[in-house]
Amino acid sequence: MDNSAGLFEQLQQRLACASEPLEVLNQFEAELLYAFPAEATSVVELVASWGHRLGVLTREDIDGFV
């Protein structure tokens, strides 16, 4: 991961040029889980929240998931 930009900014940049935003979101989550395995619950919640905030996930997508 590129540490020069914040994680949210990195995700925004990746999504800006993505043809499959959900795949980008899943890959980003996988990278964070690999880097921070002890924080798995927080990572999943954070990525779901950011995915919703950025319009990749709908509220229905994350209901019952987080």
Secondary structure, 3 states (H helix, E strand, C coil): CCCCCCHHHHHHHHHHCCCCHHHHHHHHHHHHHHHCHHHHHHHHHHHHHHHHHCCCCCHHHHCCCC
